[in-house]
Each structure stands twice: as C-alpha cells, then as structure tokens.
Amino acid sequence: MSETTMTPRQIVEYLDRYVIGQKEAKKTIAVALRNRWRRMRLDEEMQREVTPKNILMIGSTGVGKTEISRRLARMMKLPFIKVEASKFTEVGFVGRDVESIIRDLTVTALQLVREEENERNREKIDAYVENKIIETLLPPLPEGASEQKRSEYEASFARMQERLERGELDHLKIEVEMPPPSVELGGGNVPPEMANVQESIIKVLGGLGKKGEKKEVSIKEARRILAEEASRELLDEEKLKETARQKVEQGGIVFLDEIDKIAVPSNQTSRQDPSKEGVQRDLLPIVEGSTVSTKIGPVNTDHILFIAAGAFHLSKPSDLIPELQGRFPLRVELQSLDEEALYRILTEPKNSLVKQYQALMAVEEVKLEFEDAALRAIARYSALANDKTEDIGARRLHTVMEKILEDLSFDADIRRGETVLIDEALIDEKLSDLIENEDVTRYIL
C-alpha cells in the first residue's frame, strides 16, 4: 500500500515505531491526513467546501509534538515546514511577516518535487553523466573519421564505460563546468514582486545567466555536479513549479510551534506587542484561506493543514484571539512522560537513543552494551530530574546519556576492540550525587 492511501490505523502503527505513547495525538493527526485523501475523491464542488480541520496540540516540551508531525510528513512525502510563531512580527514592524511561512513552504515543496523527478528520471540522468565523463576522457572523433576509426572508438568507449561503472576511474580528475552562481535575493521575507525586480537588475548588471567557471575535480565529485546539470537540462522547470504549487495547496503542512508565546494572558494589562496579538491577526487570513504570492506563482492556503503547538504554561488556549481559536477546532493534549515512557523511548523506537550510541561507538570498534537494570535507572533518574527542575520530556535522556558516556566517548579511540558494559552501578555512580543536589541538577542535567 502506498503512503498516500494508508489508513489511520496504519499511520498510527507507523508512528509507534518512532514515537512512544501519545495515542490521542497520533489518532487525531492520522484522521486529519486520511480526510485529505477522502476529500480528493469527492466531486470538485464538494472538494472546495471541505476544508482541513486544523489541530492545536497542548503539551510540555520534549513529549513528541514536533516529532509526530515531522515523521508523518516525511513518510507521506508532503511539503512540511516547522516555524516558531514567536519569530514573527506584525506587518509594519521590522522582522519576518507571516506570509514568508508559505513562501518557505513552496521552497520545500519545489525541492521535494525536484528530488522525486530526479528519482523518476534516474536512468536518463545517469546516462547523461556517464556520457559527459567519457566524452571528457575520450574526446569524440571528428565528423569525417573512417569506419575503422569509428569502430575502434566505439570499442574504447564501451571499455571505458565498463571501467567507469566498476569505479576504477573514480580517482582520475576531469575538468567540469561548475553550476552558474546563484544570487540570494533576501530569502523568503522579500515579496516576489521585489525579488523579480532585484533579479532583473542583477541580470542587467551581468550577475545572473553567466556560465559557471571551469574547475578540475575528481570523477566522483564530477558525478554530483553533472547530475545537477542533467537535472537542469532534462527537467521542465515550469512543470516542476506547477507540480510544487499543487502539492503545497493540496498537501502542505505548516507546524506552528510556540503558539502559546503569541497568546496574551488575560491578566496582562498592556496588549500592545508587535509579536503577539498583531501576529495572531496576521496569521488569521493565511489559516482561514487566502492567496499568497510566491516565486512559483500564487498559492491558495484554503487546504493547507495547520498544526499549532504550545506548552501553555503561562497562558491558556482561550488567551488566543477568538477568531484564531475557532480556526483550530481539534484540540489534543499530550501527556507528560513518566519513568515507564522514558524507558520505552530508550528501548523501543526503530532508531532509539541506545541504538544510536551503540552505532557511534561501533565506528571506533567499541562494542557498547547496556544492562536492562541500567536502562531502567537512566529512565528513573531522567524522570527525577524532570520532576525536580524544568520538565523537558525525552530531551532529558540526551543530557543524561551524554553525562554517562562522556568518558567513554573521549577515550573510545584507545579502547578499540573492547566490549563496554553499562550497568546500574555505573549509572548510580555518575548520577546519584547530581540528582540529589537540585542546584547542580539545574545546571548540569
């Protein structure tokens, strides 16, 4: 079954491999994505009426809010962007305006579409690269060459082709034309109209459209440069832009983190803050549905899914302006992680933290093993540190693991061939004093 037709149950099962717990959040997002698939199968008139049900996730840092969304977007091959709501300012103030979110999303979508098309045209691109390299090593014959010379050339070409495929020529250096210089025109915060004017001025001054300079590189490096050149030559840029625009409009996901930072608590007297209520009002048209000018053309935001997330320690969801609250009808509260959840995070995910450290040490030929009691102790100390200081969820495990393994990481190169067992006694030795002293915990863990 392809990613786009996965049922909510299959989506949750996929997420369970990477994110522990948070069943409600997974179910809510799985249903939201399935509804998109359902919508695309309706008649055109009904499609226009069915808008996505945006989601508001409430939960402390490190409980899996961003990870759930990011994993899903990667699996479904959808344009996804994560932005911090607190970075934006009201229109008229210095800073980033909210429309740059959609412009950045289109850049992500274009890159995604380009990668998909490159994969689809892999054989053509490989053949283009191969021919370019061999023609550089073995210049083509002049037009009036004899039949004998032609057959000799074809035999040499075939032999060179075989050697190239086997990687025997990778060490040789050839001269290739580097990609033409790209000019950054102010990033996503510059309106497309202004970017077009800037581009025209640079073209007039000779800054764009120039051929790249020639450079001598190894054949291994030349493959990458020529693959980019092949992509530019073989793919239709306008078609790519149109596909990317449709992908954003029908499948884009915007993850608005720290939404609680732009909420104005009801007990706050001054509401004049360019990064708070004004930003909420600027967000409204985009979340409601509007058309944003981008480099790939006008993008309609009616069917982009917005997932907002925040801890809401100092404010409440009801402190957001009512119009914005109404645009996030699905509310889901993520649970704080207890000791058992932290233990499962260490052991169960496909690429768990324990497997990551074992892989890193294996590079130095050190075999790293953990007793189950040691993993339980790591989870216990992490939960205790979260209780005593700020609750940073699963991120505490990274801090604790680094503290436990810092000596081994430092000496790994001189411990090649060893098997290192991490037991409960070592965990207690490293962490018990730190955890007991709350002031030390606050600064070290």
N, C-alpha and C positions, 0 to 999 in steps of 0.2 A: 504493500500500500504506500502511495506517495505521501510526502509530508503534508501536502495541501488538503488531503482527504482524510486525515487522521480524525478518529472520533474523540470526544472529550476524555473517555476512559483511557485511550491510547496515549493521549497527550499527557495525562496525569502520570501514567506509568513511565513515560519517558522522563518527565521531570523528577520522579522519585529516584532515578539513578544519580542525580546531581544535587538535589536539594532535599534535605531531611525535614519531614513534618509539613506544617502549613498547608494541610489538605484543603481548607476552605479557599485560600488564596489561589491554589492551583486549579481548583474546580471552577472558580469564577473566571479566571483568565482562559481556561480551556473552552468554556462555554462561549465566551466573547469571540474567540477565534473561530469556533465552529459556526457561529452565527454569520460570520463573514462569508464562509463557504456556502451556507444556506442562502444568503442574500444574492450571491452571484448566480443562483439557479432560479431566481424569480424573474417575472417579466419586467421589462425596462421601467414601466411606470411605477410598479411596486418597489423596484430597486431604489429609485430616487427617494421614496418615502421612508425606507428602513435605514435608520442611522445607527451607528455603533453606540453601545451603552458604555460610556467611559467609566473607569474604575478609580476609586480612591482607596489606597492601601494605607492603613494606620499601624505603625509598629516601630519599635526601637531600632537603632542602627544594628546591622550585622545579623538580622533574623532571616534574610533571604528575599527582600522586596525586589531589589535590582536583579539579583541572580535569576529569579524565576522568569522575569520579562526578557532578560538578555538571552538565556538559554533557548526560550521559545522562539524568539526572532531568528536566532541562528539556525535552529532546526527547520523552521518554516521558510527559510531564505527570504525573509521580509526586510524591507528597509527599516532600520531601528536606530533611534538616537536617544541618548540619555543626556538631559540637561539639568542644571541646578537652577531652580526658579529664582533663587536669591541673587543670581548673577545679572539679572535683567533690571533695567530701569524704565521708568515711564517715558513715553515719547516726548522729546523736548529737553530731556536731561542727557548729560554725557554718559555713555555706556551702551550696552547692547540692547537693541529693541527686539521684541518677541518674534517679529516676522523672520528674524535670522534663524529661528529654530527650523522653520520649514525649508529655508534655503540650504541649511546644513543637511537636512534630511534628504534633499534632492541630490546633493553631492554623494551621500552614502548610497542612494539608490542607483545612481549612474555607475558607480564603482562596482556595485553588485551585478548589475546588468552586463557590464563590460566583462567581468570575470566569467559569468555564465556563457556569454557569446564566445569568449576565448576558448572555453572548455568545449563548446559545441563545434568550434572550427579548429580544434586542436591539430587534426591531421594536416589541414591546409597550412596552418601557422608553422608546424614542424617542417613541412616540405619547403616552405619559403625560406626558413632559417638555414636548413641544410644546403639548399641550392646557393644561397648567398655566401655561405662559408666556403663551399667547394669552389665556387667561381672565383673567390678571392685567392685561394691556394692554387687553383688550376685555371688561369685565365682562359676564356672561350677562344676558339680558333677564329681566324679572320674568315670572311664570307667565301672567299674563293679557294678554300682549302680542298685538297684532293680527298677522294673517298677513303683511301688508305689512312690518311691523317685523321679523318673523321672517326673511323672505326677504332684506331689506336686511342684517340681522345676519349671515346665512349667507354672503352675498357679501363682506362686510367680513372675516369670519373666514377665508374662502378666500384673499383678497388678502393678509391678514396672514401666513397660513401660507406662501405663496409667498415673501414677503419674508424671513421667518424662515429658510426653507431656503436662501435665497441669501446669508444672513449680513448682510443690510442692517440688521438690528435689534440686532446684537451690541453696539453702543456704548451702547444705552439701559440705564437702571438700573431694576430692579424690586425689590419687597420680597418676600423669601422667608423661610420658617421654617428656621432652622438645625437641623442634626441634634441630637437630645437629647444632653446631656453624658454622656460615658462615664466611668465611675469605674474606675481601675486598682486591682485588688484583689491587690496583692502579686506580680504576674507569675506565671510558670509554676511557681515554687517553693512556692506555697501549695497545700496539698491541696484538692481540690474541695469536700470537706465544709465546711472552714473558709471557703472563698470563698463558698459558699452562705449561710452564717451571716452573713458580712460584708455580702453583698448584701441579705439580709433586713433587717438593722439599718439600712442606708442607705435602703432603701425606706420603712421606718417613719419615719425622720427626714426623708424628703422629698427625698433626694438623687438617687434614680433615678425614672424614669417621668415626670419633668417634661417638659413640652413645651419645645422649644428656643426661644430668643429670635428675634424677627424682625429681619432685617438687610437693608439696601439694598445690592444687588450688581449688577454688570453682567450682561447676559443670558448672556454667555459663561461666567461663573463660576456663574450660576444653573443652567445645564445640568448641571454636575458635581454640584451639591448636590441638584438634583431627581432626577438619575439614581440617586443613593444612596437617596433617599426612595422612588423607584419600586421599587428592588431590595428594600427592606424590606417594601413593600406587596404586591408581586406574588409574591415567592418564599416558599415554605413553610420556615420556619427549622428546624423539626423534621426535615423531609425532608433538608435540607442537612446537618444534623448526622449523620444516619444514613448518608448517602452518604459524608461525610468519614470517618466511623468505619470504614466498609468499605474505603475507599481506603487508609487507614493500615494496616489489618490485612492487606490482600491485596497492597499495592504500595508500602508505606512503605520508605524507605531512610534509614538512620542512618549518617552518616560520622563515625567516632570518630577524630579527629586526635590526634596526640601520645600515642598509646597507650604508646609507649616511656617516657614520663615517669612512668607509674604502675607500671612494672616495677621490681622491687627487685633490683639487681645482686647476684649471689651472693657477691661479696667485701664487701658492706656488712654490718656487724655488727648495727646496730640496724634492726629491721624495723617498729618502732612508728611508723608515719607515717600520719596520718589521710587523706592524699591519695594513698596508694599502695595497699598490699595490701588495706586495708579497702574501697577504691573498687572494686578488682577483684572482691571478694566480693559487693559490692552490685550490680555490673554483671551478674554471673552469672545471677540469676533472669530479668532482662529479656532477655538474649541467649538463654538456654535456652528461654524462653517462660513468660510469666506474665500476669496481668491487672492493668492499671494504671487507677486511677480518674482520669477526666479530665472536663472541662466538657461534652464531647459524649457522655459515657457511658463505661462500662468498655471498655477497649481491650485485646485479646489480642495479645501480641507474638510468638506462635509463628511467624508467617510474615513478619515484618519482616526485611529484609535488612540485616545489619550489615557495614559495611566499615571495618576498623580500619587505621590507617596510622601509621607512625613511622619515624624515621631510624635508630634503634637504634645510635647511636654509642657510648654509654656502657653500654648493656645489650644483651641478646640476647633474641630471642623466647622462648627457653627460660627466661628470668627471670620471665616471667609465671606466675601460678599454674597448675598443670597443668589444672585444670577449665576455665579460660578459654582456654588454648591449644587444648584439644580442641574448643572451640566455633568455632574459626576454621580449618577443615580446609584451605582453599585458601590457599596461600602464593604470593605473586608478588613478585619482586624487580625494582624499576625501575632502569634503568641511569642512571649519571651522564651529563650532557650534554657531548659533546665539541665541538670547533670546528665541525664539519660540521653537527651537530644544531642548534647555536645559529644558524648561517647559515640553515638551513631554517626555523627558528622565525621569523626576521626576514622571510622572503620568502613562505613557502608558505601559512600559515593564512588562512582567509577574511577575517578582520579582523586581520591581522598588525600588529605594532607600527609598522612603516614606514607602512602604510596609515592607522593611527590618527593619527600625527603629520602626515601629508600632509593629512588631513581637518581637523585642528585649525588648521593654517596656512592652509588654503583659506578658513576663516571670515574671516581677516584679508586675504583676496585675495592671499596669497603662495603661489606655486607652488613646492613643495618636491620636489626630485629627488635621487636617490641613485645614484651610480655603483656598479656591481656590485663593483668593487675596494674601495670604501668599506665596503660591507656585509660583505665578507669580512674587512676589517680590524677592524670592530666585533666580529665573531664571534671573531676571533683574540685581541683584547685582553680580551674578556669571559672567554674560556676561560683566559687567562693570569692574570687577576685571581682567578678561581675556584681556580686551582692554587696561587697564592701565599698567598691568605688563606682564609677560610671558603668552602666550595663552596655557593653559594646558587642554583645552577642558572640557569634562564631569568630569574629576577628580576634577575640581574646586568645583563641587557640594558637594563632600565628605567633603572638607575642610569647606565649608560654613555651611553645615548641622551640622557638629561636633561643630562648634562655637555656633550655635543657641541652640543646645540641650545639651551643656556640663553641665549646672547647673542641668537640669532635670536628666541626666544620673547619676550625682553624688548623687542626693537626692532621686532617684527612690525607694529605699528600705523603706524610711519613708513616701512615698506618695502612698502606696498601696490603691487600691480601688478608686483612683481619676481618673477623666477624664480631661486631659490637652488639651486645645485648643490653637493651634499655630496660631495667627492672624497676620495681616500685621503690626500692631503697634509694636509687639514684634520684628519682623524682622528688622523694621526701627531702633528700639532702640539698637538692638545688632550690626547692620552692618553699619548704615549710616556714623558714625564717622570714622570707619575703612576704608571704601571705599573712602571717601573724601580725606583722607591723604594717598598719594601714597606711601610714605616711610613705613607707618605702614602696608598698604595692602601687600607690597612686603614681609614683614617678618611674618605676622600673617595669611594672607589668601593665 
